[in-house]
Amino acid sequence: MFRDSLGLHKYTKDALPDKAMEIVDSTIWLHEEPMDNITRSRVQECLISVFRLGLSCSQQQPRERPSIRDIAVEMHAIRDAFLMFGS
């Protein structure tokens, strides 16, 4: 699927933040009710955060990647921010 210097890392990086919803697997939404604009915006913010974390975890140089502890803290923060919206 990727040619030349384009790989999954660059593809994702180039898509953020404006095209985040375009790179999500569309089958993820098959069992969900249609989203209003506010919900869609919050889902998009959550996905952008997860994609950015994934990008930081997939840096070319291992020393540039965050520690597993930092990753866990960030994942919890993303989850908590998203769940707070639903409350």
C-alpha positions in Angstrom: 0.0 0.0 0.0 2.8 2.4 0.8 5.4 3.4 -1.7 8.6 5.4 -1.8 9.1 7.1 1.6 5.5 6.8 2.7 4.9 4.4 5.5 2.3 4.0 8.2 4.1 6.4 10.5 4.3 9.2 7.9 0.8 8.5 6.6 -0.6 8.9 10.0 1.5 12.0 10.8 0.4 13.7 7.6 -3.3 13.0 8.3 -3.3 14.7 11.7 -5.2 16.5 12.9 -7.6 17.4 10.1 -8.0 14.0 8.5 -8.0 11.7 11.6 -11.5 10.4 10.9 -10.5 9.5 7.3 -7.7 7.1 8.4 -9.9 5.3 11.0 -11.1 1.8 9.9 -14.7 2.6 8.9 -15.9 -0.8 10.3 -15.4 0.5 13.8 -18.6 2.5 13.4 -20.8 -0.4 12.2 -22.6 -1.0 15.5 -22.8 2.6 16.7 -25.6 5.0 16.5 -25.1 8.1 14.4 -23.0 10.7 16.2 -24.0 14.3 16.7 -21.4 17.0 16.0 -20.3 17.3 19.6 -19.9 13.5 20.0 -18.1 13.3 16.7 -15.7 16.1 17.8 -14.9 14.4 21.1 -14.3 11.0 19.4 -12.0 12.8 16.9 -10.1 14.4 19.7 -9.7 11.1 21.4 -8.5 9.4 18.2 -6.0 12.2 17.5 -4.6 11.8 21.0 -4.2 8.0 20.5 -2.7 8.5 17.0 -0.2 11.0 18.4 0.7 8.6 21.2 1.2 5.9 18.6 3.4 8.1 16.5 5.6 8.9 19.6 5.8 5.1 20.3 6.9 4.4 16.7 9.7 6.9 16.4 12.6 5.6 14.3 15.1 5.9 17.2 14.3 3.9 20.4 15.6 6.7 22.6 13.0 9.1 21.1 10.2 6.8 22.2 8.4 7.3 25.6 8.7 4.8 28.4 6.0 2.3 28.9 5.1 4.0 32.2 4.6 7.3 30.3 2.6 5.6 27.7 0.3 4.0 30.3 -0.2 7.4 32.0 -1.1 9.0 28.7 -3.5 6.2 27.7 -5.3 6.6 31.1 -5.5 10.4 30.6 -7.0 9.9 27.2 -9.5 7.4 28.5 -10.4 9.6 31.5 -10.9 12.7 29.3 -13.1 10.8 27.0 -15.1 9.2 29.8 -15.5 12.6 31.6 -17.3 13.8 28.5 -19.9 11.1 28.7 -20.7 11.8 32.4 
